[in-house]
Amino acid sequence: MRLLIIDDHPMTCAGLKSLLQACYPCVQIDARHTVVGLSDLAKLADYIFLDMHLPDASFLSVLETLAAHMNRVILISAAPEAGAVAQARSRGARGLLLKNADVSHVLDGFKRIQTGELVFDDVETDGDWNAPMLTERQRSVFDALLVGLSNKQIARTLGISEYTVKEHVTAILSIFGVRNRLELVLRQQLKN
């Protein structure tokens, strides 16, 4: 098995690498502190442990780089943002393991991921609910949703197809963890 750890903190990389090597003696582990060459490295890895807060690239750009490999990505973070986690999950990430969790919890989570289970540790959502990780286009659709425009109206306003609007709406609802537009609008009003 080949693993890739991407984290800008050398101590985190070294600690996770040591832990995994102790439990999986035959594993090959590549630990990096930057996203340079990430696409090529990802092709070789069975699982990619990805820090959610890298200083040399935005999280969305890293997700784009890993688009073809998202089914092997395991997010790692001490302070994950709910919107960013939802964005990665909707793109196929396998899980989220908190850096401040017990070692046994991290190992158990990884074992469960290897059996095909999705493992996402709880994320605090008390933070800024108004500003999850949205693309520029999603932000435009989100703003249009809040003023009550229909998919057809949004499509006309933004110059995109209704199908594309539907895709963005589905992604936005997932990111915010709501079931429908009404719930999205109501929760947004409660936050303001």
C-alpha positions in Angstrom: 0.0 0.0 0.0 1.2 3.5 -0.8 0.2 6.5 1.2 0.7 10.2 0.6 0.6 12.8 3.5 0.3 16.5 2.5 0.6 18.8 5.5 2.6 22.0 5.9 3.5 21.1 9.5 6.6 18.8 9.5 5.7 17.5 13.0 2.3 16.4 11.9 3.7 14.7 8.8 6.4 12.9 10.9 3.9 11.9 13.6 1.3 10.5 11.2 3.9 8.8 9.1 5.4 7.1 12.2 2.0 6.0 13.4 1.0 4.5 10.1 4.4 2.8 9.6 4.1 1.3 13.1 0.7 -0.2 12.2 1.4 -1.0 8.6 5.1 -2.0 8.4 5.1 -2.7 4.7 3.5 0.5 3.7 5.3 3.1 1.5 4.7 6.6 2.8 5.5 9.9 1.0 5.1 13.0 3.2 5.2 16.4 1.7 4.8 19.9 3.1 3.7 21.6 -0.2 1.3 21.0 -3.1 4.2 21.1 -5.6 4.0 18.0 -7.8 0.8 16.9 -6.0 -0.9 15.7 -9.2 1.9 13.3 -10.0 2.2 12.0 -6.5 -1.5 11.5 -6.1 -1.5 9.1 -9.1 0.7 6.7 -7.2 -1.1 6.8 -3.8 -3.7 4.4 -2.6 -4.8 6.9 0.0 -4.0 10.7 0.4 -4.1 12.3 3.8 -4.7 15.9 3.0 -4.4 18.9 5.4 -7.3 21.3 4.8 -5.2 24.4 5.4 -2.2 24.6 3.2 -0.5 28.0 2.9 0.6 27.6 -0.7 -2.8 26.9 -2.3 -6.5 27.5 -1.7 -8.4 24.4 -0.6 -10.7 24.6 -3.7 -7.6 24.7 -6.0 -6.2 21.6 -4.2 -9.6 19.8 -4.7 -9.5 20.7 -8.4 -5.9 19.3 -8.6 -7.1 16.1 -7.0 -10.4 15.8 -8.9 -9.4 12.5 -10.5 -8.2 11.1 -7.1 -10.9 12.3 -4.7 -12.1 8.7 -3.9 -8.7 8.2 -2.2 -8.6 11.5 -0.2 -8.8 11.5 3.6 -9.0 15.1 5.0 -7.0 15.9 8.1 -7.5 19.0 10.2 -7.5 20.4 13.7 -10.1 23.0 12.8 -12.1 22.0 9.8 -14.7 24.3 8.3 -18.1 22.6 7.7 -18.5 24.2 4.2 -15.1 23.0 3.1 -15.7 19.5 4.4 -19.0 19.4 2.6 -17.4 20.6 -0.6 -14.7 17.9 -0.4 -17.3 15.2 0.5 -19.5 16.1 -2.4 -16.5 15.7 -4.7 -15.9 12.2 -3.3 -13.5 12.5 -0.3 -13.5 9.3 1.8 -13.3 10.9 5.2 -12.2 13.5 7.7 -10.0 12.6 10.6 -9.3 15.2 13.3 -5.7 15.9 14.1 -6.5 16.3 17.8 -8.3 12.9 18.0 -6.9 9.9 20.0 -4.4 7.8 18.0 -6.8 4.8 18.3 -9.6 6.9 16.8 -7.5 7.9 13.8 -6.3 4.3 13.2 -9.9 3.0 13.6 -11.1 5.6 11.2 -8.5 4.7 8.6 -9.3 1.0 8.9 -13.0 1.7 8.4 -12.2 3.8 5.3 -10.1 0.9 3.9 -13.2 -1.3 4.1 -15.1 1.2 2.0 -16.9 3.1 4.7 -17.1 6.9 4.7 -15.7 8.3 8.0 -16.3 12.0 8.7 -15.6 13.1 12.3 -18.0 15.7 13.6 -17.3 19.3 12.5 -18.3 22.2 14.6 -20.8 24.3 12.8 -21.0 27.2 15.3 -18.6 29.2 13.2 -19.4 31.5 10.3 -22.3 29.7 8.7 -22.6 32.5 6.2 -19.3 31.9 4.6 -18.7 28.3 3.7 -16.4 27.4 0.8 -18.3 28.3 -2.4 -17.0 28.8 -5.8 -17.6 32.2 -7.5 -20.4 30.7 -9.6 -22.0 29.0 -6.5 -21.8 32.3 -4.6 -23.8 34.0 -7.5 -26.4 31.2 -7.5 -26.5 31.3 -3.7 -27.2 35.1 -3.7 -29.9 34.6 -6.3 -31.5 31.9 -4.2 -31.7 34.2 -1.2 -33.7 36.8 -3.1 -36.1 34.1 -4.2 -35.3 33.7 -7.9 -36.4 30.4 -9.7 -33.9 28.2 -11.5 -35.2 29.7 -14.8 -34.6 33.2 -13.6 -31.2 32.4 -12.2 -30.2 30.8 -15.5 -31.3 33.9 -17.5 -29.6 36.3 -15.1 -26.3 34.4 -15.1 -26.4 33.3 -18.7 -26.2 29.5 -17.9 -28.5 26.6 -18.5 -31.2 25.6 -16.0 -29.5 22.2 -15.7 -26.3 23.9 -14.6 -28.3 26.0 -12.1 -29.8 22.8 -10.7 -26.4 21.3 -10.3 -25.2 24.4 -8.4 -28.3 24.4 -6.2 -27.8 20.7 -5.3 -24.2 21.4 -4.4 -25.1 24.5 -2.3 -27.8 22.6 -0.4 -25.2 19.9 0.4 -22.6 22.4 1.4 -24.9 24.1 3.8 -26.4 20.8 5.0 -30.0 21.7 4.2 -32.7 19.7 2.4 -34.3 22.5 0.3 -34.3 26.2 -0.6 -36.7 27.2 2.1 -34.6 25.7 4.8 -31.5 27.4 3.3 -33.3 30.8 3.3 -34.7 30.4 6.8 -31.4 29.4 8.2 -29.7 32.3 6.5 -32.3 34.7 7.9 -31.8 33.3 11.4 -28.1 34.0 11.1 -28.6 37.7 10.1 
